[in-house]
Amino acid sequence: MLKKIVTQRRLIQVLLAVLVYFAVSYFHISLLYVILFGSGLGILFGKVFCRWMCPIGLFMELLMGRGKNRNMQLYSYYKLGCPIAWVSGYLNKFSLFKIKKDDSLCVSCGKCDKACYIASLNPDFSLYKSEKENPSRHYSCSKCLECVKDCPVGSLSYDV
């Protein structure tokens, strides 16, 4: 189920970003409420707002394109000036939902690290090497869940 959701992330991102945009512009929802909502999501899910529902995040992703340069831009995806990114990025370490690995299923193929823009660029991070730091707890991880989607044996999950 989660893999299906992740494969549809771009469509979900467009729909939710448009919804947030209309909530702010058409219904005149205060940006303070959007900031509180995005930060609240950070407590539960980590830094998901930027990559799954932020209109500015959607625009930035579309401009970045594909390839290695895109991964470097995602790794530096702090969105200077965005309090939601600051708070939810910090909360990646403490959020209820985390990317977890089932050691009994992992075959150490490394596909998760290739899919993860943090692990692919920084040798200090790995999802399958236990001696390395988990990239999903890093400030830059925006919970795209590509690592979970690309795991061929289902050893990665995103849950409590």
Buried (B, 14 or more C-beta within 10 A) or exposed (E): EBEEBBEEBEEEBBEBBEEBBEBBEEEEBEEEEBBBBBBBBBBEBBBBBBBBBBBBBBEBBEEBEEEEEBBBBBBEBEBEEBBBBBBBBBBBEEBEBBBBBEEEEBEEBBBBBEBBBBBBBBEEBBBBBEEBBBBBBBBBBBBBBBBBBBBEEEBBBBEE
